[in-house]
Amino acid sequence: MKYSIYILVLLVSVIGCREKQQEVPKQLVPDQQVLREIEEPNVQKSKLRSFEGLADTTFVRLADFSEDFVYDLRYATENNFLKAKVYDCAECYTRVKTAKALIKANQDFITQGVRIKFFDCYRPNSVQYKMWEIVPNPQYVANPVKGSIHNKGGAVDITLVDMEGNELDMGTDFDFFGKRAYHDNLDLPEEVLANRKLLKETMEAHGFWSIRTEWWHYNLSAGSNDKVANFKWDCKD
């Protein structure tokens, strides 16, 4: 009788051990999934587009190729020297070669804790005519018959902001027409001169050139000979 009881207890112990052994993998499965998700996160595919297959002269929407820029496209508002809205909506388009150079320049800026903010990019030639009607002065607005490099998709009006979006002090606002906005005006605070120098030298290192009277305006050298364009972008709801 005692021997039978001993055998029964032994069998119960063995069965219990087997059940516990079978339960262990079930308990580990969730932990293994969590570790795998941490080590190999389910990263969503980027919505950014690639330049692959696009000709350098193709017009592109800059925001489709980089999320690192900031925008304040003034001509889509009344906050500009024209005091009039001349864009139906705010978009920044350039030719592919201009976009590539801007992205590389911005990568350099980011390593220094700042990035590019846009006031204007490509400008349809029809808008150039609107601007000329409001201010027919070649000192401030390029004659639309000849066209502006903005109309070619090779010019941008920009400033720099810190990584929180605060504008660096450049001495004047965008589209300030006076000597205080000139590059060769050195009668300015050291901080302003340093900020303009950072903007100018970095942009020039990536193929852009400035104009004497506007600290914000930069032309891509490779875009000077492109044709004046007049396409208008679609406004999204």
SEROBA-780170 format. One line per 8 residues: their letters; for each residue x, y negated, z of C-alpha. Coordinates in pm, 1 decimal, padded with zeros to 6 digits. Example, Ala and Ser with C-alpha at 12.3 -4.5 7.8 and 13.67 -1.06 7.14 Angstrom:
2
as> 01230.0 00450.0 00780.0 | 01367.0 00106.0 00714.0;
! end
This chain:
237
mkysiyil> 00000.0 00000.0 00000.0 | 00279.0 -00241.2 00094.7 | 00459.5 -00146.1 -00223.9 | 00148.0 -00227.5 -00431.0 | 00110.8 -00566.6 -00265.6 | 00479.1 -00641.1 -00338.5 | 00431.3 -00552.7 -00707.6 | 00120.5 -00774.2 -00726.1;
vllvsvig> 00301.3 -01074.6 -00571.9 | 00592.7 -01024.2 -00811.1 | 00363.6 -01019.6 -01114.4 | 00186.2 -01339.2 -01002.2 | 00523.7 -01512.9 -00958.5 | 00645.3 -01408.0 -01302.7 | 00321.9 -01524.4 -01472.7 | 00338.8 -01854.8 -01283.2;
crekqqev> 00697.0 -01914.7 -01396.8 | 00605.6 -01845.6 -01759.3 | 00315.3 -02092.2 -01742.3 | 00543.9 -02360.5 -01600.6 | 00799.7 -02293.4 -01872.8 | 00527.9 -02332.5 -02136.0 | 00414.7 -02663.5 -01982.0 | 00759.3 -02827.9 -01996.8;
pkqlvpdq> 00770.7 -02891.9 -02374.4 | 00418.4 -03036.4 -02360.4 | 00533.9 -03288.9 -02099.4 | 00844.7 -03383.2 -02300.4 | 00666.0 -03455.3 -02629.0 | 00538.6 -03802.3 -02531.5 | 00880.8 -03901.6 -02395.2 | 01049.4 -03786.5 -02714.8;
qvlreiee> 00808.7 -03995.2 -02924.3 | 00876.2 -04307.1 -02717.8 | 01251.4 -04265.9 -02751.0 | 01222.9 -04207.5 -03124.0 | 01010.7 -04522.0 -03161.4 | 01265.2 -04723.8 -02965.8 | 01558.6 -04587.1 -03161.1 | 01377.1 -04606.0 -03496.0;
pnvqkskl> 01119.0 -04885.7 -03463.3 | 00830.8 -04893.7 -03706.3 | 00944.3 -05212.7 -03880.7 | 00687.7 -05366.5 -04114.2 | 00802.7 -05426.0 -04467.6 | 00910.2 -05786.1 -04527.1 | 00672.8 -05994.4 -04734.3 | 00966.7 -06190.0 -04875.7;
rsfeglad> 01035.2 -06155.1 -05245.3 | 01363.3 -06070.5 -05415.1 | 01538.4 -06275.3 -05682.3 | 01619.8 -05956.3 -05870.7 | 01513.9 -05977.2 -06232.6 | 01434.7 -06350.3 -06221.3 | 01609.2 -06592.2 -06454.5 | 01792.0 -06881.9 -06288.6;
ttfvrlad> 01558.2 -07129.6 -06456.9 | 01237.5 -06966.8 -06328.8 | 01035.1 -07180.2 -06088.6 | 00968.1 -07013.1 -05752.9 | 00795.3 -07100.0 -05427.9 | 01076.2 -07126.5 -05174.3 | 00869.7 -06993.8 -04883.6 | 00833.0 -06662.6 -05069.8;
fsedfvyd> 01207.9 -06602.4 -05043.8 | 01300.1 -06733.6 -04697.4 | 01123.4 -06798.4 -04368.2 | 01406.8 -07008.5 -04227.3 | 01308.3 -07351.3 -04363.0 | 01088.7 -07625.4 -04218.3 | 00854.8 -07840.7 -04427.3 | 00708.1 -08190.3 -04406.1;
lryatenn> 00612.2 -08253.8 -04766.9 | 00528.0 -08621.9 -04745.8 | 00378.7 -08671.5 -05091.7 | 00097.7 -08431.8 -05001.6 | 00003.1 -08691.3 -04738.3 | -00024.8 -09068.8 -04718.9 | 00281.2 -09082.7 -04492.4 | 00521.9 -09200.7 -04762.7;
flkakvyd> 00642.2 -09524.4 -04917.3 | 00366.9 -09505.9 -05181.0 | 00100.2 -09498.9 -04908.4 | -00082.8 -09253.0 -05130.8 | -00129.3 -08875.5 -05157.4 | 00003.7 -08767.6 -05498.1 | 00021.0 -08389.6 -05446.0 | -00301.1 -08191.0 -05421.9;
caecytrv> -00141.9 -07970.6 -05156.7 | 00194.6 -07918.5 -04989.2 | 00422.9 -07668.3 -05164.3 | 00797.6 -07654.7 -05220.0 | 00898.7 -07516.6 -05558.6 | 01245.6 -07514.8 -05717.3 | 01418.7 -07321.5 -05990.8 | 01574.0 -06989.9 -05886.4;
ktakalik> 01932.7 -07119.3 -05894.6 | 01835.6 -07410.5 -05670.3 | 01655.4 -07179.2 -05429.2 | 01956.6 -06947.4 -05406.4 | 02188.8 -07238.5 -05327.9 | 01948.3 -07378.2 -05067.0 | 01920.3 -07043.0 -04889.7 | 02299.0 -07008.2 -04873.3;
anqdfitq> 02338.8 -07363.8 -04747.8 | 02072.1 -07303.5 -04484.8 | 02250.3 -06990.7 -04366.1 | 02557.6 -07206.0 -04302.3 | 02348.8 -07462.7 -04115.8 | 02188.7 -07195.0 -03898.1 | 02530.9 -07079.2 -03777.7 | 02570.9 -07434.8 -03647.2;
gvrikffd> 02234.0 -07441.6 -03472.8 | 02036.9 -07642.4 -03728.4 | 01836.0 -07582.0 -04045.6 | 01690.7 -07762.7 -04344.7 | 01362.0 -07952.1 -04337.2 | 01208.9 -08053.0 -04671.0 | 01038.0 -08380.6 -04755.7 | 01014.5 -08313.4 -05130.2;
cyrpnsvq> 01116.3 -08046.8 -05382.2 | 01008.7 -07995.9 -05743.0 | 00784.6 -08277.9 -05861.5 | 00563.7 -08242.1 -06173.2 | 00634.1 -08507.9 -06433.3 | 00266.9 -08610.3 -06424.7 | 00316.8 -08701.4 -06058.5 | 00621.6 -08904.7 -06158.6;
ykmweivp> 00386.3 -09109.7 -06377.9 | 00150.3 -09159.5 -06081.3 | 00439.2 -09279.1 -05867.0 | 00555.3 -09511.8 -06144.7 | 00208.3 -09664.0 -06168.3 | 00214.8 -09741.5 -05797.6 | 00579.1 -09855.7 -05778.0 | 00720.2 -09932.4 -06127.4;
npqyvanp> 01069.2 -10001.6 -05994.3 | 01359.0 -09780.0 -06116.3 | 01550.8 -09862.7 -05799.5 | 01298.1 -09652.1 -05606.2 | 01120.2 -09434.6 -05865.8 | 01274.5 -09275.8 -06174.9 | 01112.1 -09376.4 -06500.9 | 00885.4 -09082.0 -06594.9;
vkgsihnk> 00971.0 -09114.5 -06964.4 | 01326.5 -09009.6 -06882.7 | 01223.4 -08799.4 -06585.0 | 01380.1 -08730.2 -06247.6 | 01593.5 -08433.0 -06145.7 | 01301.8 -08361.9 -05910.4 | 01100.9 -08301.9 -06230.5 | 01362.6 -08046.0 -06337.5;
ggavditl> 01340.8 -07843.6 -06016.0 | 01699.0 -07926.3 -05924.6 | 01659.1 -08195.7 -05657.6 | 01540.0 -08190.2 -05297.9 | 01483.4 -08449.3 -05027.4 | 01586.7 -08304.5 -04692.2 | 01699.1 -08360.3 -04338.0 | 01818.4 -08132.7 -04056.1;
vdmegnel> 01632.4 -08010.2 -03749.6 | 01748.8 -07811.8 -03448.5 | 01617.2 -07460.6 -03392.9 | 01318.7 -07602.0 -03201.3 | 01224.3 -07820.2 -03497.2 | 01345.1 -08155.2 -03364.5 | 01490.3 -08379.6 -03635.2 | 01852.3 -08487.6 -03604.6;
dmgtdfdf> 01900.6 -08863.9 -03597.1 | 01991.1 -08978.6 -03948.5 | 01955.4 -09350.2 -03877.3 | 01638.5 -09405.3 -04083.4 | 01322.7 -09226.5 -04181.3 | 01285.7 -09056.0 -04518.1 | 01232.5 -09300.2 -04807.6 | 01377.5 -09597.1 -04622.6;
fgkrayhd> 01500.2 -09823.4 -04899.4 | 01776.0 -10038.0 -04759.5 | 02147.6 -10041.2 -04678.2 | 02096.6 -09853.5 -04352.8 | 02019.0 -09542.6 -04563.7 | 02336.3 -09573.0 -04775.3 | 02603.1 -09304.4 -04740.9 | 02879.4 -09564.7 -04744.5;
nldlpeev> 02725.8 -09763.2 -04459.4 | 02953.4 -09682.8 -04167.4 | 02802.3 -09944.1 -03936.0 | 02592.8 -09681.3 -03761.6 | 02611.3 -09485.1 -03433.7 | 02865.5 -09203.0 -03427.4 | 02589.8 -08943.8 -03382.1 | 02416.2 -09061.2 -03699.9;
lanrkllk> 02740.4 -09057.2 -03898.3 | 02822.4 -08707.8 -03769.1 | 02476.5 -08577.4 -03862.8 | 02495.3 -08723.4 -04213.2 | 02844.3 -08582.5 -04256.2 | 02727.5 -08235.3 -04157.4 | 02440.3 -08255.3 -04405.8 | 02648.1 -08395.5 -04690.0;
etmeahgf> 02955.7 -08174.3 -04658.2 | 02755.4 -07853.9 -04624.3 | 02530.9 -07933.3 -04919.8 | 02829.0 -08028.2 -05135.3 | 02996.9 -07699.6 -05043.0 | 02701.6 -07521.7 -05203.8 | 02697.3 -07710.8 -05532.7 | 02484.9 -08015.5 -05451.6;
wsirteww> 02572.8 -08380.7 -05491.6 | 02425.3 -08684.6 -05322.6 | 02334.6 -09032.8 -05437.2 | 02483.1 -09337.0 -05269.7 | 02162.8 -09505.7 -05155.7 | 01965.8 -09213.3 -05006.8 | 02111.1 -08991.8 -04732.6 | 01823.4 -08740.4 -04783.2;
hynlsags> 01849.5 -08681.1 -05159.5 | 02051.9 -08390.8 -05305.9 | 02082.3 -08268.2 -05664.7 | 02208.0 -07927.4 -05769.0 | 02490.2 -07986.6 -06015.9 | 02391.7 -07679.4 -06218.4 | 02037.5 -07814.7 -06259.4 | 02113.9 -08149.4 -06417.7;
ndkvanfk> 02073.9 -08030.0 -06777.6 | 01747.5 -07841.7 -06731.8 | 01434.4 -07965.0 -06904.5 | 01179.5 -08190.1 -06737.6 | 00881.9 -07976.0 -06633.4 | 00518.1 -08050.1 -06564.6 | 00366.0 -07729.7 -06428.7 | 00136.5 -07770.3 -06126.6;
wdckd> 00125.1 -07511.5 -05850.9 | -00196.7 -07352.1 -05728.8 | -00339.1 -07469.5 -05398.7 | -00430.8 -07183.1 -05169.3 | -00732.4 -07211.4 -04941.1;
! end
